[in-house]
C-alpha cells in the first residue's frame, strides 16, 4: 500500500492532467461524482479524502 501511495504522490500532477483531459472530453464519464451513496454526497467524500491527503507531511 505504501508503494501505491508513493507512486500516486510522485505522479499526482500527471494524473491530474490526465483526468482533466478525460473530464473535458467525456464529461458524462464523471457524472457519478455528483450522486449520493447512502445519503452521503460522493463529491464531499472525495474532497475530504483529498484534503486529508494534503495534510500529510
N, C-alpha and C positions, 0 to 999 in steps of 0.2 A: 504494500500500500504506500509506503514511503517513496518507493521508486516512481510510482504513478503520479503522486503529488509533486515530486521534484520535477518530473517531466512536464507536467502541466504548468508548473510555475516557471520553468525555463522558457517554454514556448507560448506563454499566455498571449503575448502580443500577436503572434502569428495566428493562433486560434481565434482571437477576437476578430481579426481581419477576415478570416475565412468565414466565420459565422455572420459577419456583417455583409459580405458579398452574397451569401446564401439567402439571408433575410431580405436583402434588397431585390434580388432576382426572383425569389419564390416566397413572398410574404405569407402565403397560406400555410406553408410548412411550419410556421411558428405560431399559428393561431391557438394552439393548445395552451400556450403560456397565459392567455387571458382567461382561462377557465378556472373552475374551482374543483377541488378534490376533498370530499368530506366536509364541505362548507368552508374550506380554507383556500384563499387565493394562491394559485401556483406562483404567480409573479412575486407576491410578498415573500414566499418561502425562498425562491431563487435569489431575490435581493438580499434576504437575510443571510443566506449561505455566502454570497459574495462579500458582504460587509464583514462577516465573521472571519473570512479568509484574509481580508485586508488588515485585520488587527494582529496577525501573526508576525513576529519579528523576523 
